[in-house]
Amino acid sequence: MSVRGFIALSLAIMAGPTAGAQTPAAADAGIAPFSAHYQADWKSINVGTSDLELKQDTEPGHYLYTWTITAHGIFRLYRAEVTQKSWLSINAEHARPEKYRAEDGSSTVDLAFDWGAGRVRGTSEKNAVDLKLKDGTQDVMSIQVEVMLDLKKGNLPETFQIIDKDQLKEFIYTQEGTANIRTALGPLDTIVVTSQRAGNNRILRMWFAPSLGFVPVQAERTRDGKLEFAMRIKTLKR
């Protein structure tokens, strides 16, 4: 697998806090805005960094979730920066995507979720997208917020419908248990969750920290049991 392939694969995954006042909307939604910084490794080689930021949008109960991957050193020859953004709302303690945008060089994905019409429309790498929405459908970013909310409620569904570029895909989610892990923030008790598309041999394993508002603090992706890459938290701010 090339370094270019690692950066592309990273798009499929996701993620002591600074004290700060929680806004009423964040408190009502059961989720607090945050900014997290991660180290990204490919086969034990540090190739760059990754940043997750959840912040309130202009309307109460609406959020912008941004993920940025930045390559370092020679790896910038393959990818300088990749970004994904999901504009979402929190309704009845569930995430509902409204708009999604991804930028990877000249390649872009733009999706608009029309829940009234039950359709998601837009473009994916210049191809038109027009798909029927199912209840609870997520984009590849909003799903992270949904999982955080579900873990807080102690009710993680077994499957999710996720829009990935121009396709609606079903993913299987499994809550494996708990683990105490060492991080740059200190030892943390975490909940371990795996994600896998049915019939696919790649498994994404994520560690969520309840004491930090269920922010993902570590992620690893394996293929046929072999580690492809890892992301580990370095700093967290609220």
C-alpha positions in Angstrom: 0.0 0.0 0.0 1.5 3.4 -1.0 1.6 6.5 1.1 -0.9 8.0 -1.4 -3.2 5.1 -0.6 -2.8 5.8 3.2 -3.9 9.4 2.8 -6.9 8.3 0.7 -7.9 5.6 3.2 -7.6 8.0 6.1 -10.7 9.7 4.7 -12.8 6.8 5.7 -12.1 7.1 9.5 -12.6 9.4 11.9 -11.2 10.7 16.1 -6.6 17.0 29.7 -9.4 19.1 28.1 -9.3 22.8 28.6 -12.0 24.1 30.9 -14.7 26.1 29.3 -18.4 27.1 29.6 -20.8 24.8 27.7 -23.4 26.7 25.7 -27.1 26.0 26.4 -27.6 24.5 22.9 -24.6 22.1 23.4 -25.9 21.1 26.8 -29.4 20.4 25.5 -28.0 18.3 22.6 -25.9 16.3 25.0 -22.7 17.1 23.1 -20.0 19.7 23.7 -18.0 21.4 20.9 -14.3 20.3 20.9 -11.1 20.6 18.9 -8.8 17.5 18.9 -5.3 17.0 17.3 -4.0 13.6 16.4 -0.8 12.0 15.1 -1.3 9.9 12.0 0.9 6.8 11.5 1.1 4.5 8.5 2.7 1.1 9.4 4.5 2.7 12.4 5.7 5.7 10.3 4.5 9.2 11.2 3.2 10.6 8.0 1.2 13.6 9.2 -1.4 14.9 11.5 -5.2 14.9 11.7 -7.6 17.4 13.3 -11.2 17.1 14.3 -13.3 20.2 15.3 -17.0 20.3 16.3 -18.3 23.8 16.7 -21.7 25.4 16.8 -23.1 26.8 13.6 -25.1 30.1 13.4 -28.4 28.5 14.5 -29.0 26.9 17.9 -28.7 23.1 17.8 -26.8 23.2 14.5 -23.1 22.3 14.2 -20.2 22.2 11.8 -17.9 19.1 12.1 -14.6 19.4 10.3 -11.8 16.9 9.7 -8.5 17.9 8.3 -5.6 15.6 7.3 -2.2 17.2 6.8 0.8 15.3 5.4 4.3 16.2 6.7 7.7 16.4 5.0 8.2 14.3 1.9 4.7 12.9 2.3 3.4 16.3 1.2 4.4 15.2 -2.4 1.4 12.8 -2.2 -1.1 14.9 -0.4 -0.8 18.3 1.2 -4.2 18.6 2.9 -7.5 16.9 2.7 -10.7 18.3 4.4 -14.2 17.0 5.1 -17.0 19.0 6.5 -20.5 18.0 7.7 -23.2 20.6 8.6 -25.6 18.8 10.9 -28.3 19.3 13.5 -29.1 17.4 16.7 -32.7 16.3 16.8 -34.1 14.0 19.6 -30.5 13.2 20.6 -29.6 12.1 17.1 -27.4 13.6 14.5 -29.0 14.6 11.2 -26.7 15.7 8.3 -27.8 18.7 6.2 -24.8 19.3 4.0 -21.5 17.6 3.3 -18.4 18.7 1.5 -15.0 16.9 0.9 -11.9 18.4 -0.8 -8.9 16.4 -1.9 -6.9 18.3 -4.4 -9.1 18.8 -7.5 -11.5 16.0 -6.3 -14.6 17.2 -4.5 -17.8 15.8 -3.1 -20.8 18.1 -2.4 -24.0 16.7 -1.0 -27.3 18.3 0.2 -29.7 16.4 2.4 -33.4 17.3 1.7 -35.2 15.5 4.5 -38.5 16.9 3.4 -38.3 15.4 0.0 -36.4 12.3 1.3 -33.5 12.7 -1.2 -29.8 13.5 -1.0 -28.5 15.3 -4.1 -25.2 16.8 -5.3 -22.0 15.8 -7.1 -19.2 13.3 -6.3 -16.1 13.8 -8.4 -18.2 15.5 -11.1 -20.8 12.6 -11.1 -24.4 13.6 -10.3 -25.8 12.1 -7.0 -29.5 11.6 -6.4 -30.3 9.0 -3.8 -33.3 8.2 -1.6 -32.8 8.9 2.0 -33.6 6.3 4.7 -34.4 7.3 8.3 -31.2 7.7 10.3 -29.0 8.0 7.2 -25.6 9.6 8.0 -22.7 11.0 5.9 -19.1 9.8 6.6 -18.6 12.6 9.1 -21.9 12.9 10.9 -21.8 9.2 11.8 -19.0 10.0 14.3 -21.3 12.5 16.1 -24.1 10.0 16.0 -22.0 7.2 17.6 -20.9 9.6 20.3 -24.5 10.4 21.1 -25.5 6.7 21.0 -22.7 5.7 23.4 -23.7 8.4 25.8 -27.2 7.0 25.8 -25.9 3.4 26.1 -27.7 2.4 22.9 -25.5 1.8 19.9 -27.4 0.4 16.9 -25.9 -2.7 15.1 -26.1 -1.1 11.6 -26.0 2.3 10.0 -26.8 3.5 6.5 -24.0 5.9 5.4 -23.7 8.0 2.2 -20.2 7.5 0.9 -19.5 9.6 -2.2 -22.3 8.5 -4.5 -23.5 5.3 -2.8 -25.6 4.4 0.2 -23.8 1.7 2.1 -24.6 -0.4 5.2 -22.0 -0.6 8.0 -22.0 -3.0 10.9 -21.1 -1.4 14.3 -20.1 -3.5 17.3 -19.4 -2.4 20.8 -16.5 -4.7 21.8 -16.2 -3.6 25.5 -14.0 -1.3 27.5 -10.2 -0.7 27.7 -7.9 1.5 29.7 -5.3 2.9 27.3 -2.3 5.2 27.6 -2.6 8.5 25.7 -0.8 11.8 25.5 -3.6 13.1 27.7 -2.8 10.4 30.3 -4.5 7.0 31.0 -8.1 6.9 29.8 -11.0 4.5 30.3 -12.5 4.0 26.9 -15.3 2.2 25.0 -14.1 0.2 22.0 -16.3 0.2 18.9 -15.6 -1.5 15.5 -17.0 -0.6 12.2 -17.1 -2.8 9.1 -18.9 -2.9 5.8 -20.6 -6.2 5.3 -18.4 -8.5 3.2 -15.4 -6.1 3.5 -12.1 -7.3 5.1 -11.2 -3.9 6.5 -12.1 -3.2 10.1 -12.0 0.2 11.8 -11.6 0.1 15.6 -12.2 3.3 17.6 -11.7 4.1 21.3 -14.1 6.7 22.8 -13.5 8.3 26.1 -16.6 8.9 28.3 -14.7 11.2 30.6 -14.0 13.5 27.7 -17.5 13.6 26.4 -17.1 10.5 24.3 -14.5 12.1 22.0 -12.6 9.5 19.9 -9.1 9.4 21.3 -7.7 6.6 19.1 -8.5 4.8 15.9 -6.8 1.9 14.0 -7.7 0.3 10.7 -6.7 -3.2 9.9 -7.0 -5.4 6.8 -6.9 -9.2 7.1 -5.8 -8.6 10.7 -2.8 -6.5 9.7 -2.5 -2.9 10.9 -2.7 -0.4 8.0 -2.7 2.9 9.9 -3.4 4.5 13.3 -4.5 7.8 14.7 -3.7 8.8 18.3 -4.8 11.9 20.1 -2.2 14.5 21.1 -4.2 17.4 22.4 -7.9 18.2 23.2 -9.5 21.6 23.8 -13.1 22.5 24.7 
